[in-house]
Amino acid sequence: QVQLVESGGGLVQPGGSLRLSCAASGSISSIIAMAWYRQAPGKQRELVATTTSGSHINYADSVWGRFTLSRDSGKNTVHLQMNSLKPEDTAVYYCNALPFVGQAYWGQGTQVTVSS
């Protein structure tokens, strides 16, 4: 089992920045990839950014150049630095961990609201 705890969401004005963190605990050695997803009201959950154990990182086109995913292996934590935030970035952001075998794990989600 893997437990994921997100933090860092909140309310920010357009153009502002937020940093999300996801702390993983439990069977960390089984994880081969970690990711951030988001879900806006009335929309499907979408992939924001993902990183594998080999440190390759992919971003959704909508956040490329504005968001940066980083991984602190020593602390089993992934961060999502979000800059130049737009109202359309408003969503609940979820941390995701993919194990070598079995279903992915999800955090409880953290709300990000971009509004003036």
C-alpha positions in Angstrom: 0.0 0.0 0.0 1.0 3.5 -0.7 -0.3 6.7 0.9 -0.2 10.0 -0.8 -0.8 13.4 1.0 -1.1 16.6 -1.1 -0.6 20.1 0.2 -0.1 23.6 -1.1 -3.4 24.4 -2.8 -5.2 27.7 -2.3 -6.5 30.9 -3.9 -4.3 32.9 -6.1 -4.7 35.8 -8.5 -4.2 35.3 -12.3 -0.5 35.5 -13.0 0.4 34.2 -9.6 2.2 31.1 -8.4 1.6 28.1 -6.2 3.6 25.1 -5.3 1.9 21.8 -4.6 3.6 18.9 -2.8 2.8 15.2 -2.6 4.4 13.1 0.2 4.4 9.4 -0.4 4.7 6.8 2.3 4.3 3.0 2.6 5.5 0.7 -0.2 7.6 3.4 -1.9 9.9 0.8 -3.7 6.9 -0.4 -5.8 6.3 3.0 -7.4 7.6 3.3 -11.0 6.0 6.7 -11.9 4.3 9.6 -10.2 2.0 12.2 -11.7 -0.3 15.2 -11.1 -3.8 15.2 -12.5 -6.5 17.8 -12.2 -10.2 17.9 -12.5 -12.2 21.0 -13.0 -16.0 21.2 -12.3 -17.9 19.4 -15.0 -14.8 18.1 -16.7 -12.9 14.9 -16.8 -9.8 14.4 -14.8 -6.8 15.2 -17.0 -3.0 14.5 -16.8 -1.0 17.6 -15.9 2.6 16.2 -15.5 4.2 12.9 -15.0 7.7 11.6 -14.0 9.1 8.1 -14.1 11.8 6.6 -11.8 14.3 7.4 -14.6 13.4 11.1 -14.1 11.8 11.6 -17.6 9.1 14.3 -17.3 6.2 14.9 -19.5 3.7 17.9 -19.4 0.3 18.6 -20.8 0.4 21.1 -23.6 -1.8 23.4 -21.6 0.8 23.8 -18.8 4.1 23.4 -20.7 6.5 26.2 -19.9 4.4 27.3 -16.8 4.5 24.3 -14.6 7.5 22.4 -13.3 7.4 18.9 -11.7 10.3 17.9 -9.5 11.0 14.9 -7.4 12.8 14.8 -4.1 13.7 11.1 -3.9 15.3 11.4 -0.5 12.0 12.6 1.0 9.7 10.6 -1.3 8.0 13.8 -2.4 7.0 15.3 -5.7 6.4 19.0 -6.2 4.5 20.9 -8.8 5.6 24.5 -9.2 2.8 26.4 -11.0 3.7 29.8 -12.4 1.7 32.3 -14.5 -1.5 30.7 -13.3 -4.7 31.3 -15.3 -8.4 31.0 -14.3 -8.6 27.9 -16.5 -6.1 26.2 -14.2 -8.7 26.2 -11.4 -9.3 22.6 -10.4 -8.8 20.0 -7.8 -5.3 18.7 -8.2 -4.6 15.0 -7.4 -1.3 13.2 -6.9 -1.0 9.8 -8.5 1.5 7.0 -7.9 1.8 4.0 -10.3 3.1 0.8 -8.9 5.0 -1.9 -10.8 2.0 -4.2 -10.3 -1.6 -3.3 -9.5 -3.8 -0.2 -9.6 -2.6 3.3 -9.2 -2.8 5.2 -5.9 -4.5 8.6 -5.5 -4.2 11.4 -3.0 -7.2 13.1 -1.6 -6.8 16.2 -3.8 -6.1 19.8 -3.1 -8.1 22.7 -4.5 -6.4 25.4 -6.6 -8.5 28.4 -7.4 -7.2 31.2 -9.8 -9.4 34.2 -9.5 -9.2 38.0 -9.1 
